[in-house]
């Protein structure tokens, strides 16, 4: 087994820890549910493969303009990477903050939204 399940499991752990907004359309649950279909895929290939699915997941999670279709793991019609907002909007906790980073990455400034 060339592509280890540890790679996909590590990605899922990071999604669970840092991507709470993906609960709005149950994207996190869909990623976990798709693990059984992921296991059945070939490691590499032209069509659906573990390699291609992992690349699609990473591209969909990077907050850019890429939208990734993950039908290979039963994701449905809504592409991963599309910003999700519920009808009630985005609920932020009292501890929500924005981090401003310098271009070099040497300096950070944290601004709590409750202080705005």
Helices and strands as residue ranges (DSSP letters): H 5-18, G 20-23, H 27-33, H 35-40, H 50-61, G 71-73, E 97-101, E 108-112, G 113-115
